[in-house]
Amino acid sequence: MRGREGAGPPPAERAKIPNRRREPGRAGCGMAQDTTAPTLDFKYWLDKAVEWGQATTLETQKDVCLHLPQLQEFLQQTYETLKHMNSIVAIQQFPLIGQLLGRLCWNPFVIGYDESQKTLMWCLCCLYSSEPQNPVELKANSWIRSLLCHLLSSSKWESNEAETTTFISALGYTSADYYCHLVENMVSSLVTELRGNQFNGLTVQGRVPASRVNAVSLFCLPLITLPDITPLLETLLLYHGGAPKEILSSQFLEAVNDAFLKKKISLSESAVFSLWLRHLPSLENTTLHVLDQLVSIQMNSLEEVTCVIKDSFLPQAASHPAIFRIVNEIFKNALLETDGTPEVMTIIQVFTQLFVQVHQNENKQHKFPLKAYFPHHHQPLVIALLRRPFELPATHWSQHLTHISDMLKALVEDTNISSSDLLEIWFLVACFGEWLDIAAEQLLKTAVEPDALLWLLAFYYCPQNENLQRIQTMAEARAVYNHLMMLFNTTTLSVRDLQAAVNYITDTEQRYTQHLITHLLTNFLLLSSSGHMIAQEYISHITETTDISKEVRSLLSRTAYRINQNGKENQKTVKLLNELLQKLNV
């Protein structure tokens, strides 16, 4: 599920906005001879706003009233346009917008009409700079905040404006200062009310009616991106009054998540986690947003991918089993929908690594058992996959991988296993792809009995065994492996020497066999000294003659990331990896 583009009034509220026009030249007002305004004609409406002033005469009041339905329609269209822009672009494209909104906010007939006050708030919030870069933007933010504060308080004070102004002056405030303090005090009061009053050490939180909490969440909608409101947002997100149903407005939850995704607001981890637990569509939107972001923008390294995923808070939130299982399910569906594309697979593997780090660093008293995250999986297999490679001596990696392979083989070769169970097991293994990359390296680096590790790789690339496909893949991979081991210690090597292996890639119609052999060949080039000399030539040849350049780039990126994390590989390999990646990323 995907959220709406930008925060905005919910459809139900937009439906209240009337879509009607008055005929031009309607009797009763001499000024109202032509009420037809071009779409988003800011000059027309600014001229009108200047003409009206604060509507102090009967004639201007009649003219304002005659134009109100069209003005409200214009403001709604303006908001629908602004919500797709950032504040800088909006002001550049519509230079008169600030003057217009500022004048309309002080016209009591405008802000008193139907939904106009709320729509003005939405428009002002769209102009607010979440990260002001210069004094002009800082000043503009201050001006917007003062207007919003005025709008919030206008309904209470407009009937006594003269008396209010005198009262404010007597306190030693300007109007802008007073209204800012008013909002701060209002937020503080609401936060105190929601957190509950302390009485003899007891919190009486349940005394706040659910309808009151819902009303407060709706009140926040047009103000979500204002920094002064953040304490109230967090208090609402963390509030639990014991009601059986969700008491916060779904529009509020959706708008907060949208603002958070667009980095218009900052929230604490606990507030974000509570948001996603309360509103699953927000969690789904965030997960899909991260996937879209990483797939649509080509990342040059896994460090960049890691940074984006960490900043999303998803790995941290996944420490809660319910969130982990939902995110994992979304990732699995994305992987199936994209036919196992390498970019999506790599994103899932990085997320899983970050989740494991968070889980291992959790306080033991607050840590959930592994079964809560993987309730339907063989627990010894889960435990084995969760072990990070650096937790074991490198000399034990082959033994550990053989153990994983043996457990897997016993599970998937059970004649009673269903196709859905097989898919779940495969996806579990795929999430921990770091061990698969190490398996391919171990085959070439150490004196190891290859069958178990080759079977592990064959299962990963070919989980289904219809028509004995996996057996055929295993046989072809074994032939290439034997050929590569014969060449491993050769002092001089050419692409022609690897032609037999290359032919398997270019000739086979089985994609999974092609990918497995590419995995072995790429590791051979990185790990053998003679392979270093022809690596660039071979990679160019194979990526130009086949469609597996993404597969090779993904494999090289994962290898470079693991080396950078461990720092134990020789510098020649590191240099070669960087050169190959640079060439592929061009």
C-alpha positions as CSV (number, residue, x, y, z in Angstrom):
1,M,0.0,0.0,0.0
2,R,1.3,3.4,-0.8
3,G,0.5,6.7,0.9
4,R,-0.8,9.9,-0.7
5,E,1.6,12.3,-2.2
6,G,2.3,14.8,0.5
7,A,0.4,15.5,3.7
8,G,-3.0,17.1,3.1
9,P,-6.6,17.2,4.1
10,P,-8.2,13.8,4.0
11,P,-10.6,13.1,1.1
12,A,-13.6,13.1,3.5
13,E,-12.7,16.6,4.5
14,R,-12.0,17.8,1.0
15,A,-15.5,16.7,0.1
16,K,-16.9,19.4,2.3
17,I,-15.4,22.1,0.2
18,P,-18.2,23.5,-2.0
19,N,-17.7,23.6,-5.8
20,R,-19.9,26.4,-6.8
21,R,-19.7,29.7,-8.5
22,R,-21.8,32.8,-8.4
23,E,-22.8,34.6,-11.5
24,P,-20.9,37.8,-12.3
25,G,-22.6,41.1,-11.6
26,R,-25.0,39.7,-9.0
27,A,-27.1,42.4,-7.5
28,G,-26.3,43.8,-4.0
29,C,-22.7,44.9,-4.3
30,G,-21.2,47.6,-6.5
31,M,-17.6,46.2,-6.4
32,A,-18.6,42.7,-7.4
33,Q,-19.0,43.2,-11.2
34,D,-16.6,40.5,-12.3
35,T,-16.0,37.4,-10.2
36,T,-14.4,35.2,-12.8
37,A,-10.8,34.5,-11.7
38,P,-8.2,32.6,-13.9
39,T,-6.8,29.4,-12.3
40,L,-4.1,30.2,-9.8
41,D,-4.1,33.8,-10.8
42,F,-2.3,35.1,-7.8
43,K,-2.3,38.7,-9.0
44,Y,-6.1,38.7,-9.4
45,W,-6.6,37.5,-5.8
46,L,-3.8,39.7,-4.4
47,D,-5.5,42.7,-5.9
48,K,-8.7,41.6,-4.4
49,A,-7.1,41.1,-1.0
50,V,-5.5,44.6,-1.1
51,E,-8.9,46.0,-2.1
52,W,-10.6,44.3,0.8
53,G,-8.1,45.0,3.5
54,Q,-9.6,43.7,6.8
55,A,-13.2,44.2,5.4
56,T,-14.1,47.2,7.6
57,T,-16.8,48.7,5.3
58,L,-20.1,47.3,4.3
59,E,-19.2,47.4,0.7
60,T,-16.0,45.4,1.0
61,Q,-17.7,42.9,3.3
62,K,-20.4,42.3,0.6
63,D,-17.7,41.8,-2.0
64,V,-15.7,39.4,0.2
65,C,-18.8,37.4,0.8
66,L,-19.6,37.2,-2.9
67,H,-16.2,35.9,-3.7
68,L,-15.7,33.5,-0.8
69,P,-16.7,30.3,-2.6
70,Q,-14.4,31.0,-5.5
71,L,-11.6,32.1,-3.2
72,Q,-11.9,28.8,-1.2
73,E,-11.7,26.9,-4.4
74,F,-8.7,28.8,-5.5
75,L,-7.0,28.2,-2.1
76,Q,-7.7,24.4,-2.4
77,Q,-6.2,24.4,-5.9
78,T,-3.2,26.3,-4.6
79,Y,-2.7,23.7,-1.8
80,E,-3.0,20.8,-4.3
81,T,-0.2,22.4,-6.3
82,L,2.0,23.4,-3.4
83,K,2.0,20.0,-1.7
84,H,4.1,18.6,-4.6
85,M,6.8,21.3,-4.4
86,N,9.4,22.2,-1.8
87,S,9.2,25.7,-0.3
88,I,12.0,27.2,-2.4
89,V,10.4,26.1,-5.7
90,A,7.0,27.2,-4.6
91,I,8.1,30.8,-3.8
92,Q,10.2,31.0,-7.0
93,Q,7.2,29.9,-9.1
94,F,4.6,32.0,-7.2
95,P,6.4,35.1,-5.9
96,L,3.1,36.8,-4.9
97,I,2.0,33.9,-2.7
98,G,3.4,35.2,0.6
99,Q,1.7,38.6,0.2
100,L,-1.6,37.0,-0.7
101,L,-1.7,34.5,2.2
102,G,-0.5,37.1,4.7
103,R,-3.3,39.5,3.8
104,L,-6.0,36.7,3.7
105,C,-5.0,35.5,7.1
106,W,-6.0,38.9,8.6
107,N,-9.3,39.1,6.9
108,P,-12.0,37.9,9.4
109,F,-14.5,37.1,6.7
110,V,-12.1,34.9,4.9
111,I,-10.8,32.9,7.9
112,G,-14.4,32.6,9.2
113,Y,-15.7,31.0,6.0
114,D,-16.2,27.2,5.9
115,E,-12.8,25.4,5.4
116,S,-10.8,28.5,4.4
117,Q,-9.0,28.8,7.7
118,K,-7.8,25.2,7.5
119,T,-6.8,25.5,3.9
120,L,-4.8,28.6,4.6
121,M,-2.9,26.6,7.3
122,W,-2.1,23.9,4.8
123,C,-0.8,26.4,2.3
124,L,1.4,28.1,4.9
125,C,2.8,24.7,6.1
126,C,3.8,23.9,2.5
127,L,5.9,27.1,2.4
128,Y,7.7,26.3,5.7
129,S,11.4,25.3,5.2
130,S,12.2,22.2,7.2
131,E,15.9,22.9,6.9
132,P,16.4,26.7,6.4
133,Q,19.7,27.5,4.7
134,N,19.9,31.3,5.1
135,P,18.6,34.3,7.1
136,V,15.8,34.9,4.6
137,E,14.4,31.4,5.0
138,L,14.7,31.7,8.8
139,K,12.8,35.0,8.7
140,A,10.2,33.4,6.4
141,N,9.7,30.5,8.8
142,S,9.2,32.9,11.7
143,W,6.6,34.8,9.7
144,I,4.8,31.6,8.8
145,R,4.7,30.5,12.5
146,S,3.3,33.8,13.6
147,L,0.5,33.6,10.9
148,L,-0.3,30.0,12.0
149,C,-0.4,31.1,15.6
150,H,-2.7,33.9,14.7
151,L,-5.0,31.6,12.7
152,L,-5.1,29.1,15.7
153,S,-6.2,31.9,18.1
154,S,-8.3,34.0,15.8
155,S,-11.5,32.1,16.4
156,K,-11.3,32.9,20.1
157,W,-10.2,36.5,19.9
158,E,-11.6,37.9,16.6
159,S,-14.7,39.3,18.3
160,N,-12.6,41.2,20.8
161,E,-9.6,42.1,18.6
162,A,-9.2,45.7,19.9
163,E,-9.3,44.6,23.6
164,T,-7.0,41.7,22.9
165,T,-4.4,44.0,21.2
166,T,-4.5,46.3,24.3
167,F,-4.1,43.3,26.6
168,I,-1.1,41.9,24.6
169,S,0.6,45.3,24.7
170,A,0.1,45.6,28.4
171,L,1.9,42.3,28.9
172,G,4.9,43.7,26.9
173,Y,4.5,41.4,23.9
174,T,4.2,42.0,20.2
175,S,1.3,40.1,18.6
176,A,3.7,37.7,16.9
177,D,5.5,37.0,20.2
178,Y,2.3,36.6,22.1
179,Y,0.8,34.1,19.6
180,C,4.0,32.0,19.6
181,H,3.9,31.8,23.4
182,L,0.2,30.9,23.1
183,V,1.0,27.9,20.9
184,E,3.9,26.8,23.1
185,N,1.7,26.9,26.2
186,M,-1.1,25.2,24.3
187,V,1.2,22.3,23.3
188,S,2.6,22.1,26.8
189,S,-0.9,22.0,28.2
190,L,-2.0,19.2,25.9
191,V,1.1,17.2,26.5
192,T,0.6,17.4,30.2
193,E,-3.0,16.4,29.9
194,L,-2.2,13.4,27.8
195,R,0.7,12.2,29.9
196,G,-1.5,12.4,32.9
197,N,-1.3,14.2,36.1
198,Q,0.8,12.8,38.9
199,F,-1.1,12.1,42.0
200,N,0.7,10.4,44.9
201,G,3.0,8.8,42.3
202,L,0.1,7.4,40.2
203,T,-0.7,8.4,36.6
204,V,-4.3,8.9,35.9
205,Q,-3.9,8.6,32.1
206,G,-7.2,6.9,31.5
207,R,-9.2,10.0,32.4
208,V,-8.7,11.5,29.0
209,P,-11.7,10.5,26.8
210,A,-10.8,8.8,23.6
211,S,-12.9,11.4,21.7
212,R,-10.7,14.1,23.2
213,V,-7.5,12.3,22.1
214,N,-8.9,11.9,18.6
215,A,-9.8,15.5,18.4
216,V,-6.3,16.6,19.4
217,S,-4.8,14.4,16.7
218,L,-7.1,16.1,14.1
219,F,-6.2,19.5,15.5
220,C,-2.5,18.7,14.7
221,L,-3.1,17.8,11.1
222,P,-2.3,21.2,9.5
223,L,0.6,21.9,11.9
224,I,2.6,18.6,11.7
225,T,5.7,20.1,10.2
226,L,6.1,22.9,12.8
227,P,8.9,22.2,15.3
228,D,6.8,23.6,18.2
229,I,4.3,20.8,17.7
230,T,6.8,17.9,17.8
231,P,6.4,17.2,21.6
232,L,2.7,16.9,21.1
233,L,3.1,14.6,18.1
234,E,5.4,12.3,20.1
235,T,3.1,12.3,23.1
236,L,0.1,11.3,20.9
237,L,2.0,8.5,19.2
238,L,3.1,7.1,22.6
239,Y,-0.3,7.5,24.2
240,H,-2.3,4.4,25.0
241,G,-5.5,5.0,26.9
242,G,-6.7,1.4,27.1
243,A,-9.3,1.8,24.4
244,P,-10.0,-1.4,22.4
245,K,-9.8,0.4,19.0
246,E,-7.2,2.9,17.7
247,I,-8.1,6.4,19.1
248,L,-5.8,8.5,16.9
249,S,-7.1,9.7,13.6
250,S,-5.8,7.6,10.7
251,Q,-5.3,10.8,8.7
252,F,-3.1,12.0,11.4
253,L,-1.0,8.8,11.5
254,E,-0.7,8.8,7.7
255,A,0.3,12.5,7.6
256,V,2.9,12.1,10.4
257,N,4.5,9.1,8.6
258,D,4.5,11.0,5.3
259,A,6.2,14.0,6.9
260,F,8.8,11.7,8.5
261,L,9.6,10.0,5.2
262,K,10.1,13.3,3.5
263,K,12.4,14.4,6.4
264,K,10.1,17.4,7.2
265,I,10.0,16.3,10.9
266,S,12.3,14.5,13.3
267,L,10.9,11.9,15.7
268,S,12.4,9.7,18.4
269,E,12.8,6.0,17.7
270,S,10.2,5.1,20.2
271,A,7.7,7.4,18.6
272,V,8.3,6.0,15.1
273,F,8.1,2.4,16.4
274,S,4.8,3.2,18.1
275,L,3.5,4.9,14.9
276,W,4.2,1.8,12.8
277,L,2.7,-0.6,15.4
278,R,-0.4,1.5,15.5
279,H,-0.8,2.0,11.8
280,L,0.5,-0.9,9.6
281,P,-0.1,1.1,6.3
282,S,2.6,3.5,7.5
283,L,5.0,0.6,8.0
284,E,4.2,-0.7,4.6
285,N,4.6,2.7,3.0
286,T,8.0,3.2,4.7
287,T,9.3,-0.2,3.6
288,L,8.2,0.3,0.0
289,H,9.6,3.9,0.0
290,V,13.0,2.6,1.1
291,L,12.9,-0.1,-1.6
292,D,11.9,2.4,-4.3
293,Q,14.6,4.8,-3.2
294,L,17.4,2.2,-3.3
295,V,16.3,0.6,-6.6
296,S,15.6,3.8,-8.5
297,I,18.9,5.5,-7.5
298,Q,22.0,3.5,-8.4
299,M,24.1,3.3,-5.3
300,N,27.9,3.1,-5.8
301,S,28.6,1.1,-2.7
302,L,26.8,-1.0,0.0
303,E,27.9,1.6,2.5
304,E,25.4,4.0,0.9
305,V,22.7,1.3,0.9
306,T,23.5,0.6,4.6
307,C,23.2,4.3,5.4
308,V,19.8,4.7,3.8
309,I,18.4,1.6,5.5
310,K,19.7,2.7,8.9
311,D,18.3,6.2,8.5
312,S,14.9,4.7,7.8
313,F,14.7,3.2,11.3
314,L,13.5,-0.1,9.9
315,P,16.3,-2.3,11.3
316,Q,15.9,-0.8,14.7
317,A,12.1,-1.1,14.6
318,A,12.4,-4.7,13.4
319,S,13.6,-5.6,16.9
320,H,9.9,-5.9,17.6
321,P,8.9,-9.3,16.0
322,A,5.6,-8.0,14.6
323,I,7.4,-5.3,12.6
324,F,10.2,-7.7,11.5
325,R,7.7,-10.2,10.1
326,I,5.7,-7.6,8.2
327,V,8.8,-6.0,6.7
328,N,10.2,-9.4,5.8
329,E,7.0,-10.4,4.1
330,I,7.0,-7.1,2.0
331,F,10.6,-7.8,1.0
332,K,9.8,-11.4,0.0
333,N,6.9,-10.2,-2.1
334,A,9.1,-7.6,-3.7
335,L,11.7,-10.2,-4.5
336,L,9.1,-12.5,-6.1
337,E,7.6,-9.6,-8.1
338,T,11.0,-8.5,-9.5
339,D,11.9,-12.1,-10.3
340,G,14.8,-12.2,-7.8
341,T,16.6,-9.1,-9.2
342,P,20.1,-8.7,-7.6
343,E,19.4,-5.1,-6.4
344,V,16.4,-6.2,-4.3
345,M,18.2,-9.3,-3.0
346,T,21.2,-7.2,-1.9
347,I,18.9,-4.7,-0.1
348,I,17.2,-7.5,1.8
349,Q,20.6,-9.0,2.8
350,V,21.9,-5.7,4.1
351,F,18.7,-5.1,6.0
352,T,19.0,-8.6,7.6
353,Q,22.6,-7.9,8.6
354,L,21.6,-4.7,10.3
355,F,18.7,-6.4,12.0
356,V,21.0,-9.0,13.4
357,Q,23.3,-6.4,14.7
358,V,20.5,-4.6,16.5
359,H,19.2,-7.9,17.9
360,Q,22.6,-8.9,19.2
361,N,23.1,-5.6,20.9
362,E,19.7,-5.6,22.7
363,N,19.7,-5.9,26.4
364,K,19.1,-9.6,27.2
365,Q,16.2,-8.7,29.5
366,H,14.3,-7.0,26.7
367,K,15.3,-9.4,23.9
368,F,12.6,-11.5,22.2
369,P,13.4,-15.1,21.5
370,L,14.4,-16.1,17.9
371,K,11.2,-18.1,17.5
372,A,9.2,-14.9,17.7
373,Y,10.9,-13.7,14.5
374,F,11.1,-17.0,12.7
375,P,8.1,-19.0,14.2
376,H,7.8,-21.5,11.4
377,H,11.4,-22.3,10.7
378,H,13.8,-25.1,11.9
379,Q,15.4,-23.3,14.9
380,P,18.9,-24.9,14.7
381,L,19.1,-23.7,11.0
382,V,18.0,-20.2,12.1
383,I,20.7,-20.1,14.8
384,A,23.4,-21.3,12.4
385,L,22.5,-18.6,9.8
386,L,22.3,-15.9,12.5
387,R,26.0,-16.5,13.4
388,R,28.0,-13.7,11.9
389,P,31.2,-14.8,10.1
390,F,33.4,-12.7,12.4
391,E,32.1,-14.6,15.4
392,L,33.9,-17.7,14.2
393,P,37.6,-18.3,13.3
394,A,38.0,-18.3,9.5
395,T,39.3,-21.9,9.7
396,H,35.8,-23.0,11.0
397,W,33.8,-21.4,8.2
398,S,33.8,-24.5,5.9
399,Q,32.7,-26.7,8.8
400,H,29.9,-24.3,9.7
401,L,28.7,-24.0,6.1
402,T,28.8,-27.8,5.7
403,H,26.6,-28.0,8.8
404,I,24.1,-25.5,7.3
405,S,24.1,-27.4,4.0
406,D,23.4,-30.7,5.7
407,M,20.5,-29.3,7.7
408,L,19.0,-27.7,4.6
409,K,19.4,-30.8,2.5
410,A,17.5,-32.8,5.1
411,L,14.7,-30.3,5.1
412,V,14.2,-29.7,1.4
413,E,14.7,-33.2,0.2
414,D,11.8,-34.4,2.4
415,T,9.3,-35.9,0.0
416,N,6.4,-34.3,2.0
417,I,7.6,-30.7,1.7
418,S,5.2,-28.3,0.0
419,S,6.2,-25.7,-2.5
420,S,5.2,-22.9,-0.1
421,D,7.4,-24.4,2.7
422,L,10.3,-24.7,0.2
423,L,9.9,-21.1,-0.8
424,E,10.0,-20.0,2.9
425,I,13.2,-22.0,3.5
426,W,14.8,-20.6,0.4
427,F,13.9,-17.0,1.4
428,L,15.4,-17.6,4.9
429,V,18.7,-18.7,3.3
430,A,18.6,-15.9,0.8
431,C,18.3,-13.3,3.6
432,F,21.6,-14.5,5.0
433,G,23.4,-14.3,1.7
434,E,26.7,-13.4,3.3
435,W,27.2,-17.1,4.1
436,L,26.6,-18.0,0.5
437,D,29.2,-15.6,-0.7
438,I,31.7,-17.1,1.8
439,A,30.8,-20.6,0.6
440,A,31.8,-19.7,-3.0
441,E,35.1,-18.2,-1.7
442,Q,35.8,-21.2,0.5
443,L,35.5,-23.6,-2.5
444,L,38.4,-21.8,-4.1
445,K,40.5,-20.7,-1.1
446,T,40.7,-23.8,1.1
447,A,41.1,-27.5,0.7
448,V,37.5,-28.5,1.3
449,E,35.2,-31.3,0.3
450,P,33.2,-29.4,-2.3
451,D,29.9,-31.3,-2.5
452,A,28.2,-29.8,0.5
453,L,29.1,-26.2,-0.4
454,L,28.3,-26.7,-4.1
455,W,24.9,-28.2,-3.1
456,L,24.3,-25.1,-0.9
457,L,24.9,-22.8,-3.8
458,A,22.9,-24.9,-6.2
459,F,19.9,-24.8,-3.8
460,Y,20.2,-21.0,-3.5
461,Y,20.2,-20.5,-7.3
462,C,17.8,-23.4,-8.1
463,P,15.5,-24.1,-5.1
464,Q,13.0,-26.0,-7.2
465,N,14.1,-29.5,-8.3
466,E,11.5,-30.1,-11.0
467,N,12.8,-32.4,-13.8
468,L,16.0,-32.8,-11.7
469,Q,17.1,-29.2,-12.5
470,R,19.1,-28.8,-9.3
471,I,20.9,-32.0,-10.0
472,Q,21.8,-30.8,-13.5
473,T,22.9,-27.4,-12.1
474,M,25.1,-29.1,-9.5
475,A,26.7,-31.3,-12.2
476,E,27.6,-28.3,-14.4
477,A,28.8,-26.3,-11.4
478,R,31.0,-29.2,-10.4
479,A,32.6,-29.4,-13.8
480,V,33.4,-25.6,-13.8
481,Y,34.7,-25.8,-10.3
482,N,37.1,-28.7,-11.2
483,H,38.3,-26.7,-14.3
484,L,38.9,-23.6,-12.1
485,M,40.8,-25.5,-9.5
486,M,43.2,-26.9,-12.2
487,L,43.9,-23.3,-13.2
488,F,44.0,-21.7,-9.8
489,N,47.8,-21.9,-9.3
490,T,48.7,-21.2,-13.0
491,T,51.2,-18.4,-13.2
492,T,49.9,-17.0,-16.6
493,L,46.3,-17.0,-17.7
494,S,44.2,-15.7,-20.5
495,V,40.5,-15.4,-21.2
496,R,40.8,-18.3,-23.6
497,D,41.9,-20.6,-20.7
498,L,38.5,-19.8,-19.1
499,Q,36.6,-20.3,-22.3
500,A,35.1,-23.6,-21.2
501,A,33.6,-21.9,-18.2
502,V,32.5,-18.9,-20.2
503,N,30.7,-21.2,-22.6
504,Y,28.6,-22.6,-19.8
505,I,27.4,-19.0,-19.0
506,T,26.7,-18.0,-22.6
507,D,25.3,-21.3,-23.9
508,T,23.1,-22.5,-21.0
509,E,19.4,-21.7,-21.2
510,Q,19.1,-22.2,-17.4
511,R,19.5,-18.8,-15.7
512,Y,20.2,-20.3,-12.3
513,T,23.2,-22.3,-13.7
514,Q,24.4,-19.2,-15.4
515,H,24.3,-17.2,-12.2
516,L,26.0,-19.9,-10.1
517,I,28.9,-20.3,-12.5
518,T,29.3,-16.5,-12.8
519,H,29.6,-16.5,-9.0
520,L,32.4,-19.1,-9.1
521,L,34.2,-17.4,-12.0
522,T,34.1,-13.9,-10.4
523,N,35.5,-15.3,-7.2
524,F,38.2,-17.1,-9.1
525,L,39.3,-13.8,-10.7
526,L,39.4,-12.1,-7.3
527,L,41.2,-14.8,-5.4
528,S,43.8,-16.2,-7.8
529,S,46.9,-14.1,-8.5
530,S,46.8,-15.0,-12.2
531,G,43.1,-14.1,-12.3
532,H,43.9,-10.6,-11.2
533,M,45.8,-10.0,-14.5
534,I,42.7,-10.8,-16.7
535,A,39.9,-9.7,-14.4
536,Q,39.1,-6.5,-16.2
537,E,39.2,-8.1,-19.6
538,Y,37.1,-11.0,-18.5
539,I,34.5,-8.8,-16.7
540,S,34.2,-6.6,-19.8
541,H,33.8,-9.6,-22.1
542,I,31.2,-11.4,-19.9
543,T,29.1,-8.2,-19.3
544,E,29.1,-7.3,-23.0
545,T,28.1,-10.7,-24.2
546,T,25.5,-11.6,-21.6
547,D,22.8,-9.8,-19.5
548,I,24.4,-10.5,-16.1
549,S,26.2,-7.2,-15.5
550,K,23.8,-6.4,-12.5
551,E,24.6,-9.8,-11.0
552,V,28.4,-9.2,-11.3
553,R,28.1,-5.6,-9.9
554,S,26.0,-6.8,-7.0
555,L,28.5,-9.6,-6.2
556,L,31.5,-7.3,-6.3
557,S,29.7,-4.7,-4.2
558,R,28.9,-7.3,-1.5
559,T,32.5,-8.6,-1.5
560,A,33.9,-5.0,-1.2
561,Y,31.6,-4.3,1.6
562,R,32.5,-7.4,3.5
563,I,36.3,-6.8,3.0
564,N,35.8,-3.2,4.3
565,Q,34.0,-4.5,7.3
566,N,36.6,-7.1,8.2
567,G,39.7,-5.4,6.8
568,K,41.6,-8.7,6.4
569,E,42.0,-9.0,2.6
570,N,45.2,-8.1,0.8
571,Q,45.4,-4.7,-0.8
572,K,45.8,-6.0,-4.4
573,T,42.3,-7.6,-4.1
574,V,40.9,-4.4,-2.6
575,K,42.4,-2.3,-5.4
576,L,41.1,-4.7,-8.1
577,L,37.6,-4.6,-6.6
578,N,37.5,-0.8,-6.6
579,E,38.7,-0.7,-10.2
580,L,36.1,-3.2,-11.4
581,L,33.3,-1.5,-9.6
582,Q,34.3,1.9,-10.9
583,K,34.2,0.5,-14.5
584,L,30.8,-1.2,-14.0
585,N,29.3,1.9,-12.4
586,V,30.2,4.2,-15.3
